[in-house]
Amino acid sequence: MKKELFQSILSQILKKYGISKEEMYEQTKLPDIVNARYLLFYVCVMKGISISRLQILLKADGFSMTIPTISKGIKAMEKRILEDADYSKIIQSINTNQ
């Protein structure tokens, strides 16, 4: 069930940012890709996927990420949400009804 939820969230974020999964998983610091990645981490955890489970799902999907890096991304997104209301709108628009 968590895998389907993860895939749904991922596909919606990719569509909203207009990027491919390959771009999302690149080791890059381009702001749009980093924001999309951090948003993925944040929404997954907010929807009940634990950080350790998220790490496993990412690895199974071809992207190796450490737990401290995922945690850092979540904290960064929390800060961005407080600073920019557009992130809240994006999060609310993600449909996680499975």
Residue pairs with C-beta under 8 A, 6 or more apart in sequence:
1 98
2 48
2 49
2 53
2 57
3 57
3 60
4 98
5 44
5 47
5 48
5 49
5 96
5 98
6 44
6 49
6 54
6 57
6 61
8 95
8 96
8 98
9 40
9 43
9 44
9 47
9 94
9 96
10 21
10 24
10 40
10 61
12 93
12 94
12 95
13 24
13 36
13 39
13 40
13 43
13 94
14 20
14 21
14 24
14 36
16 36
16 90
16 93
17 32
17 33
17 35
17 36
19 32
19 33
19 36
21 61
23 33
24 33
24 36
24 37
24 40
24 63
25 61
25 62
25 63
26 33
28 34
35 80
37 73
38 73
38 74
38 76
38 77
38 80
39 77
39 87
39 90
39 91
41 54
41 70
41 73
41 74
41 77
42 73
42 74
42 77
42 78
42 81
42 91
43 91
43 94
43 96
44 54
44 57
45 51
45 54
45 74
46 91
47 96
49 57
51 67
51 70
51 71
51 74
52 67
54 70
55 65
55 66
55 67
55 70
58 64
58 65
58 70
59 65
77 87
80 87
81 87
81 88
81 91
